[in-house]
Amino acid sequence: MVKGSSIKIQDVQKNTKDCTLVTFDIPEDLKPNYAFKQGQYLTMETLIENEKVRRSYSLCSSPLENQWQVAVKQIHEGVFSGFVNNHLKAGDSLTVFPPEGNFYVDINIDKANNYIAFAAGSGITPIVSIIKTHLEKEPNSTFTLFYVNRTARSIILKEEIEQLKNLYFDRFQVFYFLTKEQRDIPFLNGRFDKEKLQLLTTSFIDVKEIDHCFICGPQEMIFRIRDELKEAGLAEDKIHYELFFTGSSEENRKNVAKILEKKIEGTEVTIIDGGKEFHFIMDDDYDNILDGAMAAGADLPFACKGGVCSTCKCKIIEGSVEMKVNYALDDKEVAQNLILSCQSVPTSKKVVVDYDV
């Protein structure tokens, strides 16, 4: 299992009233381990009120900048985001794990690619990293960004976006949409609803000319945009998305309830990690393998615990489980018996899972 390192905070700056930019001082000897691709994220961990708290945040810096920077937006009752926005300061240290994530496409310096991106709120962070990198490394490529926020003052990384507009004025354009302020142009008011997306795909976007589309934001927004773009003719393999946070719909809650009814009490679980085995009996207080294992003393990789990031991915060797939600694994991976341990409810008396995949 990949271990985290204690990393010193180089700088802490307010970007908006409720969003903080955190820059890490990665030591020279660790930089090879922390090399990243545009669109990837860092997982951080610290003790808050004597409890270990771990969260993942996308890097908004480009790998070309030799800088490791994340933007942390404070959310209501968010333990980690509140700590970062109100208490973290330069000189402090956090446990930081090496970058992960698949929200990127490879750079092609010889091709003139046409990229588009949709973002909402703090979903802009990996998108900015992606835009910076492709525009710098692909001199003939273009990028168009559609970015929705509540108000003009809440736009995260606006200064960096405007600098990119000035630097690549002939290859980069951005459209800001606001939901709580009225713009002079009615089209720029409100969220990405079906009507607005249909207008975009008929008047602003030539789907036939798009090489890749990136989307980052709430689940509902992502799937709506994905479906409208597919309907307009954009191939699904050209659509890449990162769920920034997920809500629990009524349908999801009902599905989870059905799965929990199948849970086998007292399942014997074997964890294979780093070539070693860890055995435990599932406690009735926990419904998924990851939480059960950690309560029994295992030290396993995880980040979001929401079925989004795939950090806790492992393979079923014996037995059966059912996942409550799965936003990270595709059909091919599921067919290969890969699971998200944070979402996997044991449905057999014995389960063996292998993290060495």
N, C-alpha and C positions, 0 to 999 in steps of 0.2 A: 504494500500500500504506500502511495506517495505521502510523504510527511511534509508538514508545514514548517516554516522557519520564522523565527522572531525577526520582524522587519521594522525598522525605525521609520516614523513618519517624517518626511522631509518638509512638507508644507500642508497647511489647511486653509482654504479660502472659501468664503461664501460666494456662490454663483448667483443664486436667487435667495429670497427670504427664507425658503425652506429647503435649500439644496446646497450641499457642501462638496467642494472639490478636494480630494485627498490625494497627495502625491507621495509615493513611497520611495525611500532611499535604498534601492537594491544594491547590496555590496557587489563589487566587481566579481568576486569568486562565485557568486550565486546567479549572476546574470544569464549564463547559459541555461540554467535550470528554469529560469523565469522568462525565457524568450517566448513571445506570443505572436499569434496571427491576429489581424484586424477582426474585430467582432467577438473575440474570446473574453472570458471573465475571470476574475480572481475570487477565491473564497477566503474569507477572513474569520478569525475567531478571537474572542477575548472573554474575560470574566466580567460579568456585570451583576453586581449585588450577589457575589459568590456563586453565580451560575454561569456555566460555560455556554456562550451563545455564538452561533456560526451563521454567516450569511454570505451570499454571493452577489457581486456587482460587476457589471460589464466595464471593461477598460474603455475609456473615451479617448485615450491617447493612441497615436499610431505607432506600430513597431518601428517605424522609420525615425521616430523622434528620440529613441533611446530614453524613454520616459514611461513610468508606470503610474497612471492616474485614473481614478474612478470618481464618479459623481454619485453622491448618496442623497436621495431625496427623503426628507422626513415624512413618515406616514403616521396616521393616527394610531397612537398606542404602540408604535413600532419600537421595540426595545433597543435593537441595534442601531437603527437609523436615528433614534433620539439621542443615543449615546454619541454617535459621530457628530451630529449637528450641534449638540450642546456641551460636550465635554472633551472630545478629542482635540489634541493640540500638537503642534510640531514638537518633535523630540520624544513623544510617546512611542510605544511599540505595540504591534498587533501580530498575532500568528497569521501568516499568509501562506496559502498553498499555491503551488505552481498553476499557471493559467490552464484553463480547459475550455471546451466548447467547440461546436461545429457550425457556428453561424458565420460562414465566410465562403467565398469561392477563391480559387487560386488566381494570383496575378498573372496576366498575360501581356507583357510589354509590347508585343508585336501586333496586337489586335485592337481595333477601334470598337470598344464595347459601349453599348448604351444601357446605363443602369437607371433604375428608379427606386425610390425608397419611401415608405410610409412610416411615420413614427407618431407616438402620442406621449406627451409629458416626458418622464425620465427614460422612456424607450428610445430616446435620441442617442443615448450614450454609446452603444455599440455601432450605431449608424454613422456617427461622426468619425469614429475610428476607421470604418470601412470607406467612407467618402474620402477622407484624407489620403489613405493609402493608395486607393485605385487612381485617384486623380494625379498623384505625384508619380506613381510608377508606370501608369499607362497614359502617355502623353497625347494619345488620340481618342481617348474615351470621354464620354459625357456622363453627367449625373444630374438627375432631377429629384428633389426632395419635397414631399408633401408632409407637413408637420403641424399637428393640432395641439393646442394648449388652451387653458382656461382664459388667461389674460396675456397681454403683451409683456407685462412685468414678470410673468411666471415662466417665460420661455428659457429653458435650460440651455446653456452653451450658445446663446445667441451671438455673443461677441465672436466666438470662434467660427460660427457659421457665416457671419458677415465677412470675416477675414477671408474665408474660403471663396466667397462670392467675388471679392476684390481680386484675389490671386488668380482665380480661374474664371474670370467673368464671361469668357466665351464657351466654357464647358460645364459650368455648374449654375443651376438655378434652383430657387427655393420658393415655395408657396406656404405662407403661414395661415393657419386656420384658427379662429378663436371661438370658444363656446360661451364665454361670459362677458364678452365685449362685442360691440357692433362695429364691423368694418364698413368702409364706404362701398365696397364691392360685396353685394349680398352673397355671392358664391363662396366667399372666404369666411362666412359665418357658419358655425356649427360643426358637428362631427361628420365622419365619413359614413353617411347613410347611403342607401341603395341608389337614390336619385343622383346624389353628388358623384358617386363612383361611376355611374353610367355616363354622366356628363364628362367626367375625366377621360374615360376610355374612348369617347367619341370625338372630343374636342382638344384634349391636351396630350393624350398618350397614343402613339401609334404602336399598338400591341405587336404588330409584325416586326417592328424594329427593335424591340426590347430584348436584350440578352439575358438580364437577370433583374429580379425584383427582390428587395429586402423589406421585411415588415417587422416592427417591434412595438409591442404595446399590449393592451388587454386581450384576452382570449377572444371575446366576442368581436372586437374590431378586426383582429387578425383573420379570423375565419370568414368574416363578411367580405373583406378585401380580397382574400384568396379566391373565394367562390366567384366574385364578380369578375376578377381578372381571368379566371379559367373560362367563364362563360363568354368573355370577350375574345377568347382565342389564345390566351397565353398558356404555354405548356406548363404543367404542374412542376416539372423538374427545374424550371426557371424561377420558381417562387420559393424563397427561403425566409423562414420566420423564427423569431425568438419570443416566446411567451414571457413577458416581463412580470406579470402576476396573473393569477387565475382566481376566478370567483367560483363559488360552489352553487351551481344551479339546482333547482328542484329535481330535475331529471338525474343529475349526478348523485344527489343525496339519496334518492330512491334506489339507484343502482348500487351504491355503497351498502345500503341497508340489506339488500338481497345477498350481496357477497358475504357480509358479516354473518348472515344466517348459516352459511356453509362452513364457517370456521371450525376447525377441529380443536378441541381443548387438549392441552398438554402435549402438543406435537413435539417430537424429538427432532431437534434441528442440529445439523452439522454445517459449520461454516469452514470453507477452505479459503485461506488467504495467505499469500506469501509462502505457499507450499506447506503450511501448517494447518492443523485442524482444531476447531473450537466447537465444543459440544455444550448444548444447554436444552432445557425444557421450556417451551413457550409459557410465559406467565399469563394468567387470565387478564391481567391489567393492560396488556399490549395486544394490538390486533395485527401488527405487521412485523415482518422478520427483522428489519433494521432496528426498530425500537426494542424488540424483545432481546436481540443480541446485545445491544448496548447496555440494557438494564442488567444483563447477566455478566457484563464486564468486557465484552469485545470492543476492540478499537477498529471501527470500520469507516470507509470513506462515505461522506454524504455532504450535501450542501443545502438545497432548497427544501427538502422533505415535502415537496408538492407535486412530484411526478413530472417535473419540467426539465431538470438539468442533466439527468442521467449519470451523475457522479456515483450513485449507489448501485449502478448496473452490475449484475452478476448472472450466472447461468445455473438453471435448474439441472442437477445431475440425477436426482432421485426424488420421487414424490410429486406433489402438485400444489400450486398456489393459484390465486386469482388476484389480479391487480385492481385496486379501487379506481384509480385513474392512470392514464398513460399518455403523456404529451411528448415524450422524449424518444421512444423506440418506434421504429417503423415496422411494417408488417413482416419484412424479411428478418429483422432481428428477433421479433416475437416467435417466428417460425423456427428460429435457431435456439429456442428455449431461453432466450435472454429475458430478464425481468428487472424491474425496479424494486429493490428490496424495501424501500420506504413505503411502497404501496401494496406489497405482496402479503396477502392473507393466506396462511397455510390451510389447505383443504385435504390433507392426508396425515396419517399418524406419524410419518417420518418424512423429513425434507432434508436434502443435501444440496447446498448451493456453493458455487465456486466463483470467487471474486477474481481469480487469476485468468481473466479473459481479455 
